[in-house]
């Protein structure tokens, strides 16, 4: 018996990540496709379903199908909580695309729904499933870096503002690069540090380049009238144990120092960064060293090493956790801390003051 999956939202992230990855997973079958625009759902069915797959324009109708075991929520951020909670109450396990929710209140409601229904919930932070991320996580877990007291989360684009869909709509998305790509870098950093207890947050968001007309951009000039979210955002997070995290995010910034979903770590025994591949640094026998980790096959003919397909690795891991009744790699409690911190950066920027995070989450 294969797990039966329903896709809610057949836009860019569903077509770019979820459905192609799931198609490679032998233990599942995508049986339903839902989108407000029916043509999108029909197209998704033709590419990733079969003649028996169903098409919906209302997710509530999809959830009535008792044969569906799992739902992937691939909609704008503002509807993540509503659809995820309804899906769990309809007896479906839920993979929700990042970020968890548009704010921590809605994220907490998702977590409570998971606990109340007993259905599994995970969030789409696929960068944890990259080969470099997995290697570094194991090194951190083994104590190779010692106590990690400084983390830098980097999600910097020079000029790559997404101009389609609702990316520039603050109401639908909850923000710009911070909540879109900054969330990946922050998730990686917290995960590596294994530290989910923020104390307070200071942050700033900027709208410095968003009003530039006919701007150079990877996807063509943006509409300045529709650009309602920040073009860059930065945060400083102090953790309960005194550790610090610096978060940098931008869609448009005058810099050459770019890179997405990267982390740098400084510990009492050593450090690591993803600036030029994966590098580890430290001191041994009174001598400083740095080494670049080689994650490919090492030049063996006809072999390129382990495939680095984070979207597939994420999908397979998620399905395995359902079949084996184990915890997902991305726990909802962890994703909620990410959302809580992002929300605090926006709040700090708005009010010009630090935001203390009083309600703690057991992640």
ZIPESUL-V426259 format. One record per backbone hydrogen bond with DSSP energy under -0.5 kcal/mol. CO is the residue of the C=O (numbers start at 1). NH is the residue of the N-H. E is the energy in kcal/mol with one decimal. If there is no record, write none. Layout:
CO_NH_E + CO_NH_E
This chain:
3_5_-0.5 + 3_29_-2.2 + 4_69_-2.1 + 4_70_-2.1 + 5_31_-2.4 + 5_32_-1.2 + 6_8_-0.5 + 6_72_-2.4 + 7_9_-0.7 + 7_34_-2.4 + 8_74_-3.2 + 11_15_-2.3 + 12_16_-2.8 + 13_17_-1.9 + 13_18_-1.6 + 14_19_-2.7 + 17_21_-2.0 + 18_22_-2.7 + 19_23_-1.9 + 20_24_-0.5 + 21_24_-1.2 + 22_25_-1.6 + 24_26_-0.6 + 25_28_-1.1 + 27_3_-2.5 + 29_5_-2.6 + 29_31_-0.7 + 31_54_-2.6 + 32_7_-2.6 + 33_56_-2.7 + 34_9_-3.4 + 36_38_-0.8 + 37_40_-1.3 + 37_41_-1.2 + 38_42_-2.5 + 39_43_-2.4 + 40_44_-2.4 + 41_45_-2.3 + 42_46_-2.1 + 43_47_-1.4 + 44_48_-3.0 + 45_49_-2.1 + 50_53_-1.6 + 54_33_-2.4 + 56_35_-2.0 + 58_61_-1.2 + 58_62_-1.3 + 59_63_-2.2 + 60_64_-0.6 + 61_64_-0.8 + 62_65_-1.7 + 64_66_-0.9 + 65_68_-1.2 + 69_93_-2.4 + 70_6_-2.5 + 71_73_-0.6 + 71_95_-2.4 + 72_8_-2.7 + 72_74_-0.8 + 73_97_-2.6 + 76_79_-1.9 + 77_80_-1.5 + 79_83_-2.2 + 80_84_-2.5 + 81_85_-2.8 + 82_86_-1.9 + 83_87_-2.2 + 84_88_-2.3 + 85_89_-2.3 + 86_90_-1.0 + 87_92_-1.9 + 88_91_-1.6 + 93_71_-2.8 + 94_96_-0.6 + 94_122_-2.2 + 95_73_-2.6 + 96_124_-2.3 + 103_107_-1.9 + 104_108_-2.7 + 105_109_-1.6 + 106_110_-1.7 + 107_111_-2.0 + 108_112_-2.5 + 109_113_-2.0 + 110_114_-2.0 + 111_115_-2.1 + 112_116_-2.5 + 113_117_-2.3 + 114_118_-1.9 + 114_119_-0.5 + 120_94_-2.9 + 121_332_-0.6 + 122_96_-2.7 + 123_125_-2.3 + 124_98_-0.6 + 124_126_-1.0 + 125_128_-1.5 + 126_129_-1.9 + 127_130_-1.1 + 130_134_-2.4 + 131_135_-2.2 + 132_136_-2.4 + 133_137_-2.5 + 134_138_-2.0 + 135_139_-2.0 + 136_140_-2.5 + 137_141_-2.8 + 138_142_-2.1 + 139_144_-2.4 + 140_143_-1.3 + 143_146_-0.8 + 145_269_-2.6 + 145_270_-1.4 + 146_148_-0.6 + 147_149_-0.8 + 147_268_-1.2 + 149_244_-2.6 + 150_266_-2.6 + 151_246_-2.5 + 152_154_-0.6 + 152_264_-1.9 + 153_248_-2.8 + 154_262_-2.1 + 155_157_-0.5 + 155_250_-2.2 + 156_259_-2.7 + 158_253_-2.2 + 159_218_-1.4 + 160_162_-0.6 + 164_167_-1.4 + 166_169_-1.9 + 168_170_-0.7 + 168_228_-2.0 + 169_173_-2.3 + 170_174_-2.7 + 172_78_-2.5 + 176_180_-1.7 + 177_181_-2.1 + 177_182_-3.0 + 178_183_-0.7 + 181_184_-0.7 + 181_185_-1.4 + 182_186_-2.5 + 183_187_-2.1 + 184_188_-2.4 + 185_189_-2.0 + 186_190_-2.6 + 187_191_-2.3 + 188_192_-2.5 + 189_193_-2.3 + 190_194_-1.3 + 190_195_-1.6 + 197_240_-3.1 + 199_357_-2.2 + 200_238_-2.5 + 201_355_-2.8 + 202_236_-3.1 + 204_234_-2.8 + 206_231_-2.7 + 206_232_-1.3 + 209_212_-1.8 + 211_213_-0.5 + 212_215_-0.7 + 217_220_-1.8 + 222_224_-0.8 + 223_226_-1.1 + 223_227_-1.0 + 226_228_-1.7 + 230_177_-0.7 + 231_251_-2.5 + 231_252_-1.6 + 232_206_-2.9 + 233_249_-2.0 + 234_204_-2.6 + 235_247_-2.8 + 236_202_-2.4 + 237_239_-0.5 + 237_245_-2.3 + 238_199_-3.1 + 238_200_-1.7 + 239_242_-2.0 + 243_239_-3.0 + 244_151_-2.3 + 245_237_-3.1 + 245_247_-0.5 + 246_153_-3.3 + 247_235_-2.5 + 248_155_-1.9 + 249_233_-2.7 + 250_157_-1.2 + 251_160_-2.9 + 253_255_-1.8 + 256_258_-1.5 + 259_156_-3.1 + 262_154_-2.7 + 263_274_-0.7 + 264_152_-2.7 + 265_272_-2.3 + 266_149_-1.8 + 266_150_-1.4 + 269_283_-0.6 + 270_267_-2.3 + 271_281_-2.6 + 272_265_-3.3 + 273_279_-2.7 + 274_277_-0.6 + 277_276_-0.7 + 277_279_-0.6 + 278_293_-3.0 + 279_273_-2.0 + 280_291_-2.9 + 281_271_-2.7 + 282_289_-2.6 + 284_287_-1.4 + 287_284_-3.2 + 289_282_-2.4 + 291_280_-2.7 + 291_293_-0.5 + 293_295_-0.7 + 300_303_-1.7 + 304_297_-0.5 + 307_309_-1.0 + 308_310_-0.5 + 309_313_-2.9 + 310_314_-2.5 + 311_315_-2.2 + 312_316_-3.1 + 313_317_-2.3 + 314_318_-2.3 + 315_319_-2.4 + 316_320_-2.5 + 317_321_-1.9 + 318_322_-1.3 + 319_323_-2.5 + 320_324_-2.7 + 321_326_-2.2 + 322_325_-0.5 + 329_331_-0.9 + 331_334_-0.5 + 331_335_-2.0 + 332_336_-2.1 + 333_337_-1.2 + 334_338_-1.6 + 335_339_-2.1 + 336_340_-2.4 + 337_341_-2.3 + 338_342_-2.5 + 339_343_-2.4 + 340_344_-1.7 + 341_345_-2.1 + 342_346_-2.1 + 343_347_-2.3 + 344_348_-2.9 + 345_349_-2.4 + 346_350_-1.9 + 347_351_-2.4 + 348_352_-2.4 + 348_353_-0.7 + 354_356_-0.5 + 355_201_-2.2 + 356_358_-1.0 + 358_360_-0.7 + 361_363_-1.6
